C-alpha cells in the first residue's frame, strides 16, 4: 500500500495528455514541482492538483531527488535537458532523471552519457497504455538503465504504473517500446481490415467482434478500439502523427540492426495517407477510414 512521502522531492517536466495525469498521480503522494512550456497548462495543473510550478526546466529541478520528463520527440528532450536553463545544468549530483518520452535509442544513450558525466543517474522509461492508462494509473513502463537506478524508481512508479520492468542498459527501454509499436501497427491494420470485411459481408461487425474477441483473435486493440472503428469516431486517443514518429524510430533502428520490417513500413505508409486525409490528430484506429475511402464506403 502506498503512503505519503513528503521527504522526497519530485519534478515532472511536460504536462501533455500523458504527463498531466501522471504528475497528478505523483502529487497524491509526493511534493511535486511541474514545468510545461505552455504556462497555461501548468496553471491548469495547479488548479487540479496540489504542487508548485516553475518557469524554466532548471528552476524546476533544483534540489529534486527524482526528475521525470514526458515530452514530444528527440529534439524536445535534448532542448529541455541540455539547452539554456536546461535540466542537466541544475540537477543535484546523485539525483535520478527518468525520461518517459518515446525517443530514439541513440538519443537515450547520448542523454544518459551526458547525465552520468555530471553524476546524475539516468533511466530511459517510455510507457504504454495511452491517455486512458495514464489517467487510470495503469501504465506499463519499459526501463533501460543501471539496476540500482531502476530499482530506486519502482516504488514511485507505482503511482501510475501497473507494471515497470528493467530490460537492460540505457536505451533498452526505447528499444522495447519500438517492439511494442511494431506489434501494435500490424494489429491495428488487421483489425481495420477485419471490421471492414465484416461490414462488406453484411455482418453485424459488433456481434462478430463479440464472438471472436473470446478466442484467438483477442487483443487489447480489439477490445478497446473496435467500436470506434465501427462508428468512425477517431477524435481521441493516441494520435496518428505520434504513432508515425514512433514507427520511424523503429524503422531507423531496424536499418541499423538489419531487422526486416515490411509490415511496419507498410502501415507507416498507410498512416501517412491518413495524415493526407486530415487525420494527423486522429486516433491510430483511423486506419479503417483509409480502407473505407478506397472501397468507396
C-alpha positions, 0 to 999 in steps of 0.5 A: 500500500502506498503512503505519503512521502513528503521527504522526497522531492519530485519534478515532472517536466511536460504536462501533455495528455500523458504527463498531466495525469501522471504528475497528478498521480505523483502529487497524491503522494509526493511534493511535486514541482511541474514545468510545461512550456505552455504556462497555461497548462501548468496553471491548469495543473495547479488548479487540479492538483496540489504542487508548485510550478516553475518557469524554466526546466532548471528552476524546476529541478533544483534540489529534486531527488527524482526528475521525470520528463514526458515530452514530444520527440528527440529534439524536445528532450535534448532542448529541455535537458541540455539547452539554456536553463536546461535540466542537466545544468541544475540537477543535484549530483546523485539525483535520478532523471527518468525520461518517459518520452518515446525517443530514439535509442541513440538519443537515450544513450547520448542523454544518459552519457551526458547525465552520468558525466555530471553524476546524475543517474539516468533511466530511459522509461517510455510507457504504454497504455495511452491517455486512458492508462495514464489517467487510470494509473495503469501504465506499463513502463519499459526501463533501460538503465543501471539496476540500482537506478531502476530499482530506486524508481519502482516504488514511485512508479507505482503511482501510475504504473501497473507494471515497470520492468528493467530490460537492460542498459540505457536505451533498452527501454526505447528499444522495447517500446519500438517492439511494442509499436511494431506489434501494435501497427500490424494489429491495428491494420488487421483489425481495420481490415477485419471490421471492414470485411465484416461490414462488406459481408453484411455482418453485424461487425459488433456481434462478430467482434463479440464472438471472436474477441473470446478466442484467438483473435483477442487483443487489447486493440480489439477490445478497446478500439473496435467500436470506434472503428465501427462508428468512425469516431477517431477524435481521441486517443493516441494520435496518428502523427505520434504513432508515425514518429514512433514507427520511424524510430523503429524503422531507423533502428531496424536499418541499423540492426538489419531487422526486416520490417515490411509490415511496419513500413507498410502501415507507416505508409498507410498512416501517412495517407491518413495524415493526407486525409486530415487525420494527423490528430486522429486516433491510430484506429483511423486506419479503417477510414483509409480502407473505407475511402478506397472501397468507396464506403 
